[in-house]
Amino acid sequence: MARARTRENWRRYTPHYRRRDDALHFLGFHTYHQYLASSLWADIRAKVLAERPMCGVCGVKATQVHHHQYDRATLMGNCLTALEPLCRRCHEYGEFNRSGGKTPLEICNHRLRLRRQLLRRRRKKTQIPTSQPCGEVSGSEEGVPR
């Protein structure tokens, strides 16, 4: 119980979460969980997933939306650029550390950027060279290597 309270205090007093809580109170929400359960968030989330249905990190179908920042315009749905569609796996990778604790927003965003770069590098390494069309085998005659 004390650990959960300490973690909640830590979140409450980091600048990003303090600004988020202020913006949410301005919008009439007491907690972030109340905001996430609201029809406002459901509409914003649906709009983001309709516009960009693939995970912004790995490219599979997105099922969740991540806030890169918590300003009023983003929380109200007026500005969608700070919202990124993610699959559950990528979202959890960014949001939680190995022991299951929540990571601060700036660390989460950094982890997502690193994961995106890593996956892009892996894709580049495994791509078929574009100079050789699929189905053709270079350096062989009738399937027999030289």
C-alpha positions in Angstrom: 0.0 0.0 0.0 2.8 2.5 0.9 4.6 1.7 -2.3 1.5 2.3 -4.4 0.9 5.6 -2.6 4.6 6.6 -3.2 4.3 5.8 -6.8 1.1 7.8 -7.1 2.7 10.8 -5.4 5.7 10.5 -7.8 3.4 10.5 -10.8 1.3 13.4 -9.4 4.3 15.7 -8.9 6.2 15.1 -12.2 5.5 18.1 -14.5 3.8 16.1 -17.2 1.3 14.5 -14.9 0.7 17.7 -12.9 -0.1 19.5 -16.2 -2.3 16.6 -17.3 -4.2 16.6 -14.0 -4.7 20.4 -14.2 -6.1 20.1 -17.8 -8.4 17.2 -16.8 -9.8 19.3 -13.9 -10.4 22.1 -16.3 -12.4 19.7 -18.5 -14.4 18.5 -15.5 -12.7 15.1 -14.8 -11.4 14.2 -11.4 -9.0 11.5 -12.5 -7.2 10.3 -15.6 -9.1 7.0 -15.3 -12.4 8.9 -15.4 -11.3 10.6 -18.5 -10.3 7.3 -20.2 -13.8 5.9 -19.4 -15.5 9.0 -20.9 -17.3 9.2 -24.2 -15.0 12.1 -25.1 -11.9 9.8 -25.0 -13.9 7.0 -26.8 -14.6 9.4 -29.6 -11.0 10.7 -29.8 -9.6 7.2 -29.7 -12.0 6.0 -32.4 -11.0 9.0 -34.6 -7.3 8.3 -34.2 -7.6 4.6 -34.9 -9.8 5.3 -38.0 -7.3 7.8 -39.4 -4.2 5.7 -38.6 -5.1 2.0 -38.1 -1.6 0.6 -37.9 0.8 0.7 -34.9 3.2 3.7 -35.2 6.0 1.5 -33.9 5.8 -2.0 -35.4 3.2 -1.6 -38.1 0.7 -4.2 -37.0 -3.0 -3.4 -36.4 -3.3 -0.7 -33.6 -5.7 -1.3 -30.7 -4.6 1.4 -28.3 -3.7 5.1 -28.5 -0.8 6.7 -26.6 -0.6 10.3 -25.4 2.9 11.7 -26.2 1.8 14.8 -24.2 -1.0 15.9 -22.1 -1.9 19.5 -23.1 -5.6 20.7 -23.2 -5.9 20.6 -27.0 -4.8 17.0 -27.1 -7.0 15.9 -24.2 -10.0 17.7 -25.7 -9.3 16.1 -29.1 -8.7 19.4 -30.9 -5.1 18.3 -31.8 -4.4 14.7 -32.6 -0.7 15.0 -33.5 0.4 14.1 -30.0 -1.7 10.9 -30.1 -0.1 7.8 -31.6 -1.9 4.5 -32.4 -0.1 1.5 -30.9 -0.6 -2.2 -30.6 -0.9 -3.5 -27.1 2.6 -5.0 -27.1 4.4 -1.7 -28.1 2.2 0.4 -25.7 3.1 -1.9 -22.8 6.7 -1.9 -23.7 6.8 1.9 -23.5 4.5 2.4 -20.5 5.9 -0.2 -18.1 9.4 -1.2 -16.9 10.5 -4.8 -16.4 9.2 -5.0 -12.9 5.7 -3.8 -14.0 6.0 -0.2 -12.8 4.8 2.7 -14.8 7.5 4.7 -16.6 7.5 8.5 -16.7 6.1 10.1 -19.9 9.5 11.3 -21.2 11.1 7.8 -20.7 8.0 6.1 -22.3 8.3 8.3 -25.4 12.0 7.7 -25.6 11.5 3.9 -25.3 9.0 4.0 -28.1 11.4 6.0 -30.3 14.2 3.4 -29.7 11.9 0.5 -30.4 10.7 2.1 -33.6 14.4 2.6 -34.7 15.3 -0.9 -33.8 12.5 -2.5 -35.7 13.2 -0.3 -38.8 16.9 -1.5 -38.7 15.8 -5.1 -38.5 13.4 -4.7 -41.4 16.1 -3.1 -43.6 18.5 -6.1 -42.9 15.9 -8.7 -43.9 14.7 -7.0 -47.1 15.3 -8.7 -50.4 17.7 -6.6 -52.6 15.7 -4.5 -55.1 18.2 -5.2 -57.9 17.1 -8.8 -58.1 13.5 -9.5 -58.9 11.7 -12.2 -56.9 11.8 -15.7 -58.4 15.1 -15.2 -60.3 18.2 -16.9 -59.1 21.4 -15.2 -59.9 24.5 -17.1 -60.8 22.8 -20.4 -61.7 21.5 -22.2 -64.8 18.4 -24.2 -64.7 18.6 -24.3 -60.9 22.1 -25.7 -60.8 24.6 -23.4 -58.9 27.8 -22.5 -60.7 
